[in-house]
């Protein structure tokens, strides 16, 4: 998965669901099986598997085969495209905050006794 518009759409679509974000947060701590990932949720294993398929299609996770286990692993590099896209807006926010801070400083100085 690269930085194509389609790849970015897939990543943001996958991140749009709170269950999938929770799964990614869990995988940030290390690999886990479907059963382990399903534990905190009140949904079926089949529903968790569907979420995992979306995450896998977006390139955010991989599913391996380790004897009888099929561990899922986070692919943090898959978030690079989304991070690059968001960086542009982060810079705009920071610039706006800097301008606000300067304005407040100027206003305070003008009204100081």
C-alpha positions as CSV (number, residue, x, y, z in Angstrom):
1,X,0.0,0.0,0.0
2,X,1.4,3.3,-1.0
3,X,0.3,6.9,-1.0
4,X,-2.2,6.6,-3.9
5,X,-5.6,8.3,-3.4
6,X,-7.1,4.8,-3.3
7,X,-4.7,3.6,-0.6
8,X,-5.4,6.7,1.4
9,X,-9.1,6.2,1.1
10,X,-8.8,2.6,2.3
11,X,-6.7,3.7,5.3
12,X,-9.1,6.5,6.4
13,X,-12.1,4.2,5.8
14,X,-10.6,1.5,8.0
15,X,-9.8,4.1,10.7
16,X,-13.3,5.4,10.6
17,X,-14.6,2.6,12.7
18,X,-14.0,2.6,16.5
19,X,-13.7,-1.2,16.7
20,X,-11.0,-1.2,14.0
21,X,-9.2,1.6,15.8
22,X,-9.4,-0.4,19.0
23,X,-8.0,-3.5,17.2
24,X,-5.1,-1.4,15.9
25,X,-4.4,0.0,19.3
26,X,-4.2,-3.5,20.7
27,X,-1.9,-4.6,17.9
28,X,0.4,-1.7,18.7
29,X,1.2,-3.6,21.8
30,X,2.2,-6.7,19.8
31,X,0.7,-9.5,17.7
32,X,-2.5,-11.2,18.7
33,X,-4.8,-13.9,17.4
34,X,-8.4,-13.3,16.3
35,X,-9.6,-14.8,19.6
36,X,-7.3,-12.5,21.6
37,X,-8.5,-9.5,19.6
38,X,-12.2,-10.4,20.0
39,X,-12.0,-10.7,23.9
40,X,-12.8,-7.0,24.8
41,X,-15.7,-6.8,22.3
42,X,-19.3,-7.9,22.5
43,X,-19.4,-9.0,18.9
44,X,-19.0,-12.4,17.2
45,X,-15.7,-13.8,16.0
46,X,-17.1,-13.5,12.5
47,X,-17.6,-9.8,13.0
48,X,-14.1,-9.4,14.3
49,X,-12.8,-11.3,11.3
50,X,-14.7,-8.9,9.0
51,X,-13.0,-6.0,10.7
52,X,-9.6,-7.7,10.3
53,X,-10.3,-8.2,6.5
54,X,-10.9,-4.4,6.2
55,X,-7.7,-3.6,8.1
56,X,-5.8,-6.1,6.0
57,X,-7.2,-4.8,2.7
58,X,-6.1,-1.3,3.8
59,X,-2.6,-2.7,4.4
60,X,-2.8,-1.8,8.1
61,X,-2.3,-5.4,9.4
62,X,-0.9,-8.6,8.2
63,X,-2.0,-12.1,9.2
64,X,0.5,-14.8,9.4
65,X,0.6,-18.5,10.1
66,X,2.5,-19.9,13.0
67,X,1.6,-23.6,13.4
68,X,-2.0,-23.6,14.6
69,X,-2.0,-19.8,15.3
70,X,-2.8,-17.1,12.8
71,X,-1.3,-14.0,14.5
72,X,-2.2,-10.5,13.3
73,X,0.4,-7.9,13.2
74,X,0.2,-4.1,12.9
75,X,1.9,-2.5,9.8
76,X,2.6,0.9,11.2
77,X,4.3,2.0,8.0
78,X,0.9,1.8,6.3
79,X,-0.1,4.9,8.2
80,X,2.7,6.9,6.6
81,X,0.5,8.1,3.8
82,X,-2.2,9.2,6.2
83,X,0.4,10.9,8.4
84,X,1.8,12.8,5.4
85,X,-1.6,13.9,4.3
86,X,-2.4,15.1,7.9
87,X,1.0,16.8,8.2
88,X,-0.1,19.6,5.8
89,X,-3.1,20.4,8.1
90,X,-1.0,20.1,11.3
91,X,1.3,22.8,9.9
92,X,-1.7,25.0,9.2
93,X,-3.0,24.5,12.8
94,X,0.4,25.3,14.3
95,X,0.7,28.4,12.2
96,X,-2.8,29.5,13.3
97,X,-1.9,28.9,17.0
98,X,1.4,30.8,16.6
99,X,-0.5,33.7,15.0
100,X,-3.1,33.6,17.9
101,X,-0.3,33.5,20.5
102,X,1.3,36.5,18.8
103,X,-2.0,38.4,18.7
104,X,-2.7,37.7,22.4
105,X,0.8,38.8,23.3
106,X,0.5,42.1,21.3
107,X,-2.9,42.7,22.8
108,X,-1.6,42.1,26.3
109,X,1.3,44.5,25.8
110,X,-0.9,47.3,24.4
111,X,-3.3,47.0,27.4
112,X,-0.6,46.6,30.1
113,X,-0.5,49.5,32.7
